Amino acid sequence: MLQTKNVDSELKAWAIEQRRHFHMNPELSGQEYNTSAYVKEKLAEFGIPLDDRFSGPSVVAFFKGTEGNKTIALRADMDALPLQEEGDKPYISKVPGVMHGCGHDGHTAVLLAAAKWMSNHPDLVKNNIRLIFQSSEEASPSGAQKLVKEGVLDGIDAIYGIHLISRMPMGKVGFATGYAMASCNDFDIKIEGKGGHAGYPHDTVDPIYIASHLIQAFQSVVSRNLHPLHAGVISFGGMQAGNSYNVIPHEVTLKGTIRALTFEAAELMHEKTAQLTESICASFGAKGHYQFIEGTPPLYNHPEACEFARSVIENTFGADAFLPIDPVLGAEDFSYYLKDKVGAFINVGMQSEKSQYPHHHPKFDIDEEAIPTAIELMIQLALQA
């Protein structure tokens, strides 16, 4: 556990209380209206005014600094997942089939605690701080994308976000510089063939057989079209065809995801999968219908923001606290902010017996001993920028 000079036992206990409230009362993406109302209530108690230009259920507030030469944005996500929580913790979800399985309850509590600290120490905060409590990180359309379109980054000099991570050791804070997380785009494919009797395949255009070629060919995009040093993956997550032993169906539908670590790789993989669908289906006498579903772009941590964030981490917690990490092919809609503004997305480690389960697991839990570190980091990013 790292030392936190601004987060005393009282603020820690308050933040944990807030986190447990959010955990017991989770709301799905786009439905976080009770969470939003609770956050607004707390901000009002702190005397921090809301910025009502932005649509709910996201909440945006503005803390005016003593100098105001810079405006720094800090973001937390608020939505939960459609999971049935398992376990016997005293603060287990009260909502059947919905739980905070990714740590967003902790993120919201951390940013609220940082706001509370600022309201108690206004003379120490020289920069303006825009507080973003964001809806719908787990969904498409993305809450970040919506806020960016509405102008939440106007007048912002830099933006920072944190994520409590169960796979990073407790007491470590870090990130990947540059491309850190992948884009996440999906696709739907319909192969329209000609059904018929399984004993007379020559009278059919078999869409299942064609689908097998398509599934194999898509892997060639990664192995033979993508630069070997550029990470990307194409995975199929669904296939629906017929339901009989001896009937070749008329059509097959496929669905899957495309992940890439650069904008260029994402575009290449989109183009190639669309081309392969059309050409392979046509070569067998079928029609291929390809629908691309745009999701989040790659997350790019700006080097200058990373250099600043690393100095904050080392100055605050010591040189040993910083842990550089490799890029991952998970996705995060904080990427929309970083597409338009300088900033960084920072991981706070919490790996422990309590936080042994991976994110999106029904037994996932936050080790609350990591919460003071995350609060202190948010405070210091605001103070030192």
C-alpha positions as a LaTeX table, in Angstrom:
\begin{tabular}{lrrr}
\hline
Residue & $x$ (\AA) & $y$ (\AA) & $z$ (\AA) \\
\hline
Met1 & 0.00 & 0.00 & 0.00 \\
Leu2 & 1.38 & 3.41 & $-1.00$ \\
Gln3 & 1.63 & 6.46 & 1.24 \\
Thr4 & $-1.00$ & 9.14 & 0.57 \\
Lys5 & $-0.38$ & 12.46 & 2.29 \\
Asn6 & $-3.72$ & 14.04 & 1.32 \\
Val7 & $-5.96$ & 11.03 & 1.87 \\
Asp8 & $-6.42$ & 10.56 & 5.60 \\
Ser9 & $-8.36$ & 7.79 & 7.28 \\
Glu10 & $-11.55$ & 9.88 & 7.31 \\
Leu11 & $-11.50$ & 10.54 & 3.53 \\
Lys12 & $-10.59$ & 6.91 & 2.86 \\
Ala13 & $-13.52$ & 5.66 & 4.93 \\
Trp14 & $-15.86$ & 8.15 & 3.21 \\
Ala15 & $-14.72$ & 7.02 & $-0.25$ \\
Ile16 & $-15.20$ & 3.35 & 0.63 \\
Glu17 & $-18.70$ & 4.13 & 1.90 \\
Gln18 & $-19.52$ & 5.81 & $-1.43$ \\
Arg19 & $-18.05$ & 2.93 & $-3.39$ \\
Arg20 & $-20.17$ & 0.41 & $-1.51$ \\
His21 & $-23.29$ & 2.52 & $-2.09$ \\
Phe22 & $-22.63$ & 2.47 & $-5.85$ \\
His23 & $-21.83$ & $-1.24$ & $-5.75$ \\
Met24 & $-25.10$ & $-2.12$ & $-4.06$ \\
Asn25 & $-27.09$ & 0.07 & $-6.46$ \\
Pro26 & $-25.66$ & $-0.62$ & $-9.94$ \\
Glu27 & $-27.23$ & 0.68 & $-13.13$ \\
Leu28 & $-26.63$ & $-0.42$ & $-16.71$ \\
Ser29 & $-25.20$ & 1.78 & $-19.46$ \\
Gly30 & $-27.45$ & 4.70 & $-20.29$ \\
Gln31 & $-29.61$ & 4.04 & $-17.22$ \\
Glu32 & $-27.42$ & 5.57 & $-14.51$ \\
Tyr33 & $-30.01$ & 8.15 & $-13.44$ \\
Asn34 & $-30.03$ & 7.27 & $-9.73$ \\
Thr35 & $-26.23$ & 7.22 & $-9.72$ \\
Ser36 & $-26.25$ & 10.55 & $-11.54$ \\
Ala37 & $-28.65$ & 12.08 & $-9.01$ \\
Tyr38 & $-26.50$ & 10.85 & $-6.12$ \\
Val39 & $-23.34$ & 12.33 & $-7.67$ \\
Lys40 & $-25.10$ & 15.66 & $-8.23$ \\
Glu41 & $-26.27$ & 15.67 & $-4.62$ \\
Lys42 & $-22.72$ & 15.19 & $-3.34$ \\
Leu43 & $-21.28$ & 17.85 & $-5.67$ \\
Ala44 & $-23.92$ & 20.28 & $-4.42$ \\
Glu45 & $-22.86$ & 19.51 & $-0.84$ \\
Phe46 & $-19.27$ & 20.37 & $-1.84$ \\
Gly47 & $-20.38$ & 23.65 & $-3.47$ \\
Ile48 & $-19.08$ & 22.57 & $-6.89$ \\
Pro49 & $-21.38$ & 23.86 & $-9.67$ \\
Leu50 & $-22.70$ & 21.58 & $-12.39$ \\
Asp51 & $-22.25$ & 22.28 & $-16.09$ \\
Asp52 & $-25.73$ & 21.64 & $-17.46$ \\
Arg53 & $-24.76$ & 21.92 & $-21.13$ \\
Phe54 & $-24.27$ & 18.17 & $-21.31$ \\
Ser55 & $-26.98$ & 15.53 & $-21.57$ \\
Gly56 & $-27.58$ & 12.97 & $-18.85$ \\
Pro57 & $-27.13$ & 10.62 & $-17.31$ \\
Ser58 & $-23.51$ & 11.82 & $-17.50$ \\
Val59 & $-22.62$ & 14.52 & $-14.98$ \\
Val60 & $-20.13$ & 17.30 & $-15.67$ \\
Ala61 & $-19.02$ & 19.82 & $-13.04$ \\
Phe62 & $-16.51$ & 22.67 & $-12.95$ \\
Phe63 & $-14.14$ & 23.54 & $-10.11$ \\
Lys64 & $-12.62$ & 27.01 & $-10.53$ \\
Gly65 & $-8.95$ & 27.19 & $-9.61$ \\
Thr66 & $-7.22$ & 30.10 & $-7.90$ \\
Glu67 & $-5.31$ & 31.00 & $-11.08$ \\
Gly68 & $-7.25$ & 29.26 & $-13.83$ \\
Asn69 & $-4.50$ & 29.45 & $-16.44$ \\
Lys70 & $-5.10$ & 25.79 & $-17.28$ \\
Thr71 & $-8.17$ & 23.58 & $-17.29$ \\
Ile72 & $-7.59$ & 19.89 & $-16.54$ \\
Ala73 & $-10.30$ & 17.28 & $-17.03$ \\
Leu74 & $-10.62$ & 14.24 & $-14.75$ \\
Arg75 & $-12.98$ & 11.43 & $-15.74$ \\
Ala76 & $-14.72$ & 8.51 & $-14.03$ \\
Asp77 & $-17.15$ & 6.03 & $-15.61$ \\
Met78 & $-20.37$ & 5.07 & $-13.79$ \\
Asp79 & $-22.07$ & 2.14 & $-15.56$ \\
Ala80 & $-22.36$ & $-1.47$ & $-14.42$ \\
Leu81 & $-22.57$ & $-4.77$ & $-16.31$ \\
Pro82 & $-25.42$ & $-7.23$ & $-17.06$ \\
Leu83 & $-24.00$ & $-9.86$ & $-14.70$ \\
Gln84 & $-25.48$ & $-11.75$ & $-11.77$ \\
Glu85 & $-23.09$ & $-11.14$ & $-8.88$ \\
Glu86 & $-21.83$ & $-14.12$ & $-6.92$ \\
Gly87 & $-20.39$ & $-14.16$ & $-3.40$ \\
Asp88 & $-21.42$ & $-13.23$ & 0.12 \\
Lys89 & $-19.95$ & $-9.76$ & 0.62 \\
Pro90 & $-22.11$ & $-7.47$ & 2.81 \\
Tyr91 & $-22.39$ & $-4.89$ & 0.02 \\
Ile92 & $-23.45$ & $-7.29$ & $-2.76$ \\
Ser93 & $-25.59$ & $-5.88$ & $-5.58$ \\
Lys94 & $-29.27$ & $-5.37$ & $-4.73$ \\
Val95 & $-30.24$ & $-5.44$ & $-8.43$ \\
Pro96 & $-30.77$ & $-8.90$ & $-9.93$ \\
Gly97 & $-28.66$ & $-9.48$ & $-13.03$ \\
Val98 & $-26.69$ & $-6.24$ & $-12.68$ \\
Met99 & $-23.35$ & $-5.72$ & $-10.95$ \\
His100 & $-20.29$ & $-3.50$ & $-10.92$ \\
Gly101 & $-17.94$ & $-6.10$ & $-12.37$ \\
Cys102 & $-15.30$ & $-3.76$ & $-13.76$ \\
Gly103 & $-14.55$ & $-1.27$ & $-11.01$ \\
His104 & $-16.59$ & 1.71 & $-12.19$ \\
Asp105 & $-18.14$ & 2.00 & $-8.73$ \\
Gly106 & $-14.63$ & 2.58 & $-7.43$ \\
His107 & $-13.79$ & 5.09 & $-10.16$ \\
Thr108 & $-16.89$ & 7.16 & $-9.37$ \\
Ala109 & $-16.13$ & 7.10 & $-5.64$ \\
Val110 & $-12.48$ & 8.07 & $-6.27$ \\
Leu111 & $-13.38$ & 11.12 & $-8.37$ \\
Leu112 & $-16.05$ & 12.17 & $-5.85$ \\
Ala113 & $-13.47$ & 11.90 & $-3.06$ \\
Ala114 & $-10.99$ & 14.00 & $-5.06$ \\
Ala115 & $-13.74$ & 16.60 & $-5.58$ \\
Lys116 & $-14.49$ & 16.57 & $-1.85$ \\
Trp117 & $-10.82$ & 17.15 & $-1.07$ \\
Met118 & $-10.65$ & 20.06 & $-3.53$ \\
Ser119 & $-13.72$ & 21.66 & $-1.99$ \\
Asn120 & $-12.03$ & 21.45 & 1.43 \\
His121 & $-8.72$ & 22.85 & 0.12 \\
Pro122 & $-9.70$ & 25.39 & $-2.57$ \\
Asp123 & $-6.64$ & 27.59 & $-2.00$ \\
Leu124 & $-4.33$ & 24.75 & $-3.07$ \\
Val125 & $-5.97$ & 24.13 & $-6.46$ \\
Lys126 & $-4.61$ & 26.66 & $-8.97$ \\
Asn127 & $-5.93$ & 24.97 & $-12.14$ \\
Asn128 & $-9.54$ & 24.82 & $-13.23$ \\
Ile129 & $-10.79$ & 21.23 & $-13.00$ \\
Arg130 & $-13.56$ & 19.77 & $-15.15$ \\
Leu131 & $-15.03$ & 16.72 & $-13.42$ \\
Ile132 & $-16.58$ & 14.20 & $-15.80$ \\
Phe133 & $-18.76$ & 11.42 & $-14.40$ \\
Gln134 & $-19.47$ & 9.52 & $-17.58$ \\
Ser135 & $-22.31$ & 7.23 & $-18.58$ \\
Ser136 & $-22.11$ & 4.22 & $-20.90$ \\
Glu137 & $-18.47$ & 3.20 & $-21.06$ \\
Glu138 & $-19.52$ & $-0.42$ & $-21.55$ \\
Ala139 & $-21.99$ & 0.26 & $-24.37$ \\
Ser140 & $-22.24$ & 1.49 & $-27.91$ \\
Pro141 & $-22.89$ & 4.28 & $-28.67$ \\
Ser142 & $-20.23$ & 5.34 & $-26.22$ \\
Gly143 & $-20.83$ & 7.86 & $-23.46$ \\
Ala144 & $-17.41$ & 9.41 & $-24.10$ \\
Gln145 & $-18.16$ & 9.82 & $-27.81$ \\
Lys146 & $-21.43$ & 11.57 & $-26.97$ \\
Leu147 & $-19.79$ & 13.98 & $-24.52$ \\
Val148 & $-17.00$ & 14.81 & $-26.96$ \\
Lys149 & $-19.60$ & 15.64 & $-29.64$ \\
Glu150 & $-21.35$ & 17.89 & $-27.13$ \\
Gly151 & $-18.12$ & 19.81 & $-26.50$ \\
Val152 & $-16.93$ & 18.50 & $-23.14$ \\
Leu153 & $-13.30$ & 18.95 & $-24.24$ \\
Asp154 & $-13.71$ & 22.59 & $-25.30$ \\
Gly155 & $-11.19$ & 24.71 & $-23.41$ \\
Ile156 & $-9.45$ & 21.66 & $-21.92$ \\
Asp157 & $-5.65$ & 21.58 & $-21.81$ \\
Ala158 & $-5.33$ & 17.90 & $-20.85$ \\
Ile159 & $-7.46$ & 15.00 & $-19.64$ \\
Tyr160 & $-6.68$ & 12.09 & $-17.33$ \\
Gly161 & $-8.54$ & 8.98 & $-16.27$ \\
Ile162 & $-7.75$ & 6.05 & $-13.99$ \\
His163 & $-8.70$ & 2.38 & $-13.91$ \\
Leu164 & $-8.40$ & 0.09 & $-10.90$ \\
Ile165 & $-6.82$ & $-3.10$ & $-12.30$ \\
Ser166 & $-6.91$ & $-6.56$ & $-10.73$ \\
Arg167 & $-4.05$ & $-7.90$ & $-12.85$ \\
Met168 & $-1.57$ & $-5.21$ & $-11.69$ \\
Pro169 & 0.13 & $-5.67$ & $-8.29$ \\
Met170 & $-1.11$ & $-3.64$ & $-5.35$ \\
Gly171 & 1.19 & $-0.66$ & $-4.82$ \\
Lys172 & 1.99 & $-0.20$ & $-8.51$ \\
Val173 & 0.71 & 2.50 & $-10.85$ \\
Gly174 & 1.44 & 2.54 & $-14.55$ \\
Phe175 & 0.51 & 2.63 & $-18.20$ \\
Ala176 & 1.74 & 2.01 & $-21.73$ \\
Thr177 & 2.99 & 5.07 & $-23.60$ \\
Gly178 & 1.62 & 5.62 & $-27.09$ \\
Tyr179 & $-0.89$ & 3.07 & $-28.35$ \\
Ala180 & $-2.04$ & 1.40 & $-25.13$ \\
Met181 & $-5.40$ & $-0.24$ & $-25.87$ \\
Ala182 & $-7.06$ & $-1.53$ & $-29.00$ \\
Ser183 & $-9.89$ & $-0.34$ & $-31.16$ \\
Cys184 & $-13.03$ & $-2.43$ & $-30.89$ \\
Asn185 & $-15.15$ & $-2.75$ & $-34.02$ \\
Asp186 & $-17.70$ & $-5.48$ & $-34.71$ \\
Phe187 & $-19.19$ & $-7.01$ & $-37.83$ \\
Asp188 & $-22.28$ & $-8.92$ & $-38.92$ \\
Ile189 & $-22.17$ & $-11.14$ & $-42.02$ \\
Lys190 & $-24.99$ & $-12.85$ & $-43.84$ \\
Ile191 & $-24.10$ & $-15.51$ & $-46.41$ \\
Glu192 & $-27.02$ & $-16.03$ & $-48.73$ \\
Gly193 & $-26.74$ & $-19.35$ & $-50.57$ \\
Lys194 & $-29.20$ & $-21.90$ & $-51.88$ \\
Gly195 & $-30.57$ & $-24.51$ & $-49.51$ \\
Gly196 & $-31.55$ & $-28.05$ & $-50.30$ \\
His197 & $-31.27$ & $-31.75$ & $-49.50$ \\
Ala198 & $-28.06$ & $-32.76$ & $-47.74$ \\
Gly199 & $-27.86$ & $-35.83$ & $-49.99$ \\
Tyr200 & $-27.76$ & $-33.65$ & $-53.12$ \\
Pro201 & $-25.21$ & $-30.94$ & $-52.30$ \\
His202 & $-24.53$ & $-30.33$ & $-55.99$ \\
Asp203 & $-27.99$ & $-28.78$ & $-56.26$ \\
Thr204 & $-27.24$ & $-26.29$ & $-53.48$ \\
Val205 & $-24.95$ & $-23.38$ & $-52.70$ \\
Asp206 & $-23.93$ & $-24.44$ & $-49.22$ \\
Pro207 & $-23.53$ & $-21.38$ & $-46.95$ \\
Ile208 & $-22.07$ & $-23.43$ & $-44.08$ \\
Tyr209 & $-19.23$ & $-24.64$ & $-46.28$ \\
Ile210 & $-18.68$ & $-21.08$ & $-47.52$ \\
Ala211 & $-18.67$ & $-19.81$ & $-43.93$ \\
Ser212 & $-15.86$ & $-22.23$ & $-43.07$ \\
His213 & $-13.74$ & $-20.71$ & $-45.85$ \\
Leu214 & $-14.56$ & $-17.20$ & $-44.67$ \\
Ile215 & $-13.62$ & $-17.93$ & $-41.06$ \\
Gln216 & $-10.25$ & $-19.32$ & $-42.16$ \\
Ala217 & $-9.60$ & $-16.52$ & $-44.64$ \\
Phe218 & $-10.20$ & $-13.78$ & $-42.08$ \\
Gln219 & $-7.21$ & $-15.06$ & $-40.09$ \\
Ser220 & $-5.01$ & $-14.40$ & $-43.12$ \\
Val221 & $-5.73$ & $-10.68$ & $-42.69$ \\
Val222 & $-3.77$ & $-10.77$ & $-39.43$ \\
Ser223 & $-1.08$ & $-13.20$ & $-40.59$ \\
Arg224 & $-0.53$ & $-11.89$ & $-44.12$ \\
Asn225 & $-1.88$ & $-8.33$ & $-44.45$ \\
Leu226 & $-1.18$ & $-6.75$ & $-41.08$ \\
His227 & 2.38 & $-5.60$ & $-40.37$ \\
Pro228 & 3.99 & $-8.31$ & $-38.19$ \\
Leu229 & 4.89 & $-5.75$ & $-35.52$ \\
His230 & 1.37 & $-4.28$ & $-35.36$ \\
Ala231 & $-0.99$ & $-6.09$ & $-33.03$ \\
Gly232 & $-4.48$ & $-7.06$ & $-34.13$ \\
Val233 & $-6.99$ & $-9.86$ & $-33.76$ \\
Ile234 & $-10.16$ & $-11.02$ & $-35.50$ \\
Ser235 & $-12.44$ & $-13.31$ & $-33.52$ \\
Phe236 & $-15.79$ & $-14.82$ & $-34.40$ \\
Gly237 & $-18.24$ & $-14.88$ & $-31.53$ \\
Gly238 & $-21.40$ & $-16.17$ & $-33.17$ \\
Met239 & $-22.61$ & $-18.41$ & $-35.99$ \\
Gln240 & $-26.23$ & $-19.26$ & $-36.77$ \\
Ala241 & $-27.20$ & $-21.74$ & $-39.47$ \\
Gly242 & $-29.76$ & $-24.49$ & $-39.91$ \\
Asn243 & $-31.13$ & $-26.93$ & $-37.32$ \\
Ser244 & $-31.55$ & $-30.17$ & $-39.24$ \\
Tyr245 & $-29.35$ & $-33.20$ & $-39.88$ \\
Asn246 & $-30.16$ & $-33.49$ & $-43.56$ \\
Val247 & $-31.10$ & $-30.01$ & $-44.76$ \\
Ile248 & $-28.53$ & $-27.58$ & $-46.12$ \\
Pro249 & $-29.81$ & $-24.15$ & $-45.01$ \\
His250 & $-30.41$ & $-21.17$ & $-47.24$ \\
Glu251 & $-28.26$ & $-18.78$ & $-45.24$ \\
Val252 & $-25.71$ & $-18.45$ & $-42.45$ \\
Thr253 & $-25.08$ & $-15.45$ & $-40.22$ \\
Leu254 & $-21.76$ & $-14.73$ & $-38.53$ \\
Lys255 & $-20.71$ & $-12.11$ & $-36.03$ \\
Gly256 & $-17.37$ & $-11.15$ & $-34.63$ \\
Thr257 & $-14.96$ & $-8.46$ & $-33.50$ \\
Ile258 & $-11.91$ & $-6.73$ & $-34.93$ \\
Arg259 & $-9.27$ & $-5.37$ & $-32.54$ \\
Ala260 & $-6.25$ & $-3.31$ & $-33.57$ \\
Leu261 & $-3.68$ & $-1.14$ & $-31.80$ \\
Thr262 & $-3.40$ & 1.57 & $-34.46$ \\
Phe263 & $-5.86$ & 3.55 & $-36.53$ \\
Glu264 & $-4.16$ & 2.35 & $-39.72$ \\
Ala265 & $-4.39$ & $-1.32$ & $-38.74$ \\
Ala266 & $-8.05$ & $-0.95$ & $-37.80$ \\
Glu267 & $-8.88$ & 0.55 & $-41.20$ \\
Leu268 & $-6.87$ & $-2.12$ & $-43.06$ \\
Met269 & $-8.65$ & $-4.94$ & $-41.24$ \\
His270 & $-12.04$ & $-3.37$ & $-41.94$ \\
Glu271 & $-11.30$ & $-3.07$ & $-45.66$ \\
Lys272 & $-9.87$ & $-6.58$ & $-46.04$ \\
Thr273 & $-12.67$ & $-8.37$ & $-44.19$ \\
Ala274 & $-15.28$ & $-6.60$ & $-46.30$ \\
Gln275 & $-13.42$ & $-7.53$ & $-49.50$ \\
Leu276 & $-13.01$ & $-11.17$ & $-48.48$ \\
Thr277 & $-16.69$ & $-11.50$ & $-47.64$ \\
Glu278 & $-17.77$ & $-10.28$ & $-51.06$ \\
Ser279 & $-15.13$ & $-12.15$ & $-53.10$ \\
Ile280 & $-15.26$ & $-15.53$ & $-51.33$ \\
Cys281 & $-19.04$ & $-15.67$ & $-51.30$ \\
Ala282 & $-19.17$ & $-14.69$ & $-54.98$ \\
Ser283 & $-16.61$ & $-17.34$ & $-55.92$ \\
Phe284 & $-18.99$ & $-20.03$ & $-54.61$ \\
Gly285 & $-22.06$ & $-18.48$ & $-56.21$ \\
Ala286 & $-23.44$ & $-16.96$ & $-52.99$ \\
Lys287 & $-24.10$ & $-13.40$ & $-51.89$ \\
Gly288 & $-22.17$ & $-11.99$ & $-48.97$ \\
His289 & $-23.62$ & $-9.12$ & $-46.97$ \\
Tyr290 & $-21.10$ & $-7.42$ & $-44.68$ \\
Gln291 & $-22.11$ & $-4.88$ & $-42.01$ \\
Phe292 & $-19.35$ & $-3.05$ & $-40.14$ \\
Ile293 & $-20.27$ & $-1.76$ & $-36.68$ \\
Glu294 & $-17.93$ & 1.02 & $-35.63$ \\
Gly295 & $-16.96$ & 0.98 & $-31.97$ \\
Thr296 & $-14.16$ & 2.64 & $-30.02$ \\
Pro297 & $-10.90$ & 3.79 & $-31.63$ \\
Pro298 & $-7.46$ & 2.77 & $-30.34$ \\
Leu299 & $-6.46$ & 4.42 & $-27.08$ \\
Tyr300 & $-3.37$ & 6.57 & $-27.57$ \\
Asn301 & $-1.58$ & 7.79 & $-24.44$ \\
His302 & 0.22 & 10.98 & $-25.49$ \\
Pro303 & 3.95 & 10.82 & $-24.70$ \\
Glu304 & 4.06 & 14.31 & $-23.16$ \\
Ala305 & 1.12 & 13.49 & $-20.87$ \\
Cys306 & 2.73 & 10.17 & $-19.97$ \\
Glu307 & 5.99 & 11.88 & $-19.07$ \\
Phe308 & 4.06 & 14.24 & $-16.78$ \\
Ala309 & 1.99 & 11.42 & $-15.26$ \\
Arg310 & 5.09 & 9.34 & $-14.56$ \\
Ser311 & 6.73 & 12.30 & $-12.79$ \\
Val312 & 3.57 & 12.75 & $-10.69$ \\
Ile313 & 3.53 & 9.05 & $-9.77$ \\
Glu314 & 7.22 & 8.97 & $-8.83$ \\
Asn315 & 7.15 & 12.30 & $-6.96$ \\
Thr316 & 4.05 & 11.26 & $-5.04$ \\
Phe317 & 4.59 & 7.57 & $-4.33$ \\
Gly318 & 8.28 & 6.97 & $-5.02$ \\
Ala319 & 10.24 & 5.77 & $-8.05$ \\
Asp320 & 9.42 & 2.12 & $-7.37$ \\
Ala321 & 5.70 & 2.73 & $-7.66$ \\
Phe322 & 5.70 & 3.26 & $-11.43$ \\
Leu323 & 5.24 & 0.14 & $-13.56$ \\
Pro324 & 5.40 & 0.42 & $-17.35$ \\
Ile325 & 3.04 & $-2.08$ & $-18.96$ \\
Asp326 & 2.55 & $-3.57$ & $-22.40$ \\
Pro327 & $-0.36$ & $-2.57$ & $-24.66$ \\
Val328 & $-3.45$ & $-4.77$ & $-24.47$ \\
Leu329 & $-6.20$ & $-5.64$ & $-26.95$ \\
Gly330 & $-8.95$ & $-4.71$ & $-24.56$ \\
Ala331 & $-10.84$ & $-1.53$ & $-25.43$ \\
Glu332 & $-11.86$ & 1.57 & $-23.48$ \\
Asp333 & $-13.91$ & 4.55 & $-24.65$ \\
Phe334 & $-11.54$ & 6.99 & $-22.93$ \\
Ser335 & $-9.89$ & 6.72 & $-26.34$ \\
Tyr336 & $-12.42$ & 9.25 & $-27.69$ \\
Tyr337 & $-11.06$ & 11.92 & $-25.35$ \\
Leu338 & $-7.45$ & 11.13 & $-26.24$ \\
Lys339 & $-8.26$ & 11.24 & $-29.96$ \\
Asp340 & $-8.95$ & 14.98 & $-29.60$ \\
Lys341 & $-6.91$ & 16.09 & $-26.58$ \\
Val342 & $-3.57$ & 15.45 & $-24.89$ \\
Gly343 & $-3.87$ & 13.11 & $-21.93$ \\
Ala344 & $-3.28$ & 9.67 & $-20.47$ \\
Phe345 & $-5.22$ & 6.72 & $-19.09$ \\
Ile346 & $-3.54$ & 5.35 & $-15.96$ \\
Asn347 & $-3.85$ & 1.96 & $-14.26$ \\
Val348 & $-3.83$ & 1.62 & $-10.47$ \\
Gly349 & $-2.94$ & $-1.88$ & $-9.26$ \\
Met350 & $-5.07$ & $-3.75$ & $-6.74$ \\
Gln351 & $-4.10$ & $-7.39$ & $-7.22$ \\
Ser352 & $-4.69$ & $-9.27$ & $-3.99$ \\
Glu353 & $-6.67$ & $-12.16$ & $-2.54$ \\
Lys354 & $-9.74$ & $-9.95$ & $-2.39$ \\
Ser355 & $-9.26$ & $-8.84$ & $-5.98$ \\
Gln356 & $-8.21$ & $-12.18$ & $-7.42$ \\
Tyr357 & $-10.97$ & $-12.50$ & $-10.03$ \\
Pro358 & $-10.65$ & $-10.84$ & $-13.44$ \\
His359 & $-12.77$ & $-7.95$ & $-14.57$ \\
His360 & $-16.26$ & $-8.91$ & $-15.84$ \\
His361 & $-16.29$ & $-12.01$ & $-13.62$ \\
Pro362 & $-19.36$ & $-12.52$ & $-11.37$ \\
Lys363 & $-17.07$ & $-12.70$ & $-8.31$ \\
Phe364 & $-14.97$ & $-9.64$ & $-9.24$ \\
Asp365 & $-14.35$ & $-7.24$ & $-6.37$ \\
Ile366 & $-12.23$ & $-4.19$ & $-5.66$ \\
Asp367 & $-9.57$ & $-4.34$ & $-2.99$ \\
Glu368 & $-10.48$ & $-1.10$ & $-1.29$ \\
Glu369 & $-6.93$ & $-0.63$ & 0.00 \\
Ala370 & $-6.10$ & 0.66 & $-3.50$ \\
Ile371 & $-8.71$ & 3.43 & $-3.34$ \\
Pro372 & $-6.56$ & 5.96 & $-1.40$ \\
Thr373 & $-3.81$ & 5.60 & $-4.02$ \\
Ala374 & $-6.27$ & 6.36 & $-6.81$ \\
Ile375 & $-7.66$ & 9.40 & $-4.95$ \\
Glu376 & $-4.19$ & 10.76 & $-4.23$ \\
Leu377 & $-3.26$ & 10.28 & $-7.89$ \\
Met378 & $-6.31$ & 12.25 & $-9.05$ \\
Ile379 & $-5.54$ & 15.04 & $-6.59$ \\
Gln380 & $-1.89$ & 15.26 & $-7.63$ \\
Leu381 & $-2.71$ & 15.24 & $-11.35$ \\
Ala382 & $-4.94$ & 18.24 & $-10.67$ \\
Leu383 & $-2.39$ & 20.04 & $-8.49$ \\
Gln384 & 0.78 & 19.45 & $-10.48$ \\
Ala385 & $-0.47$ & 19.97 & $-14.05$ \\
\hline
\end{tabular}
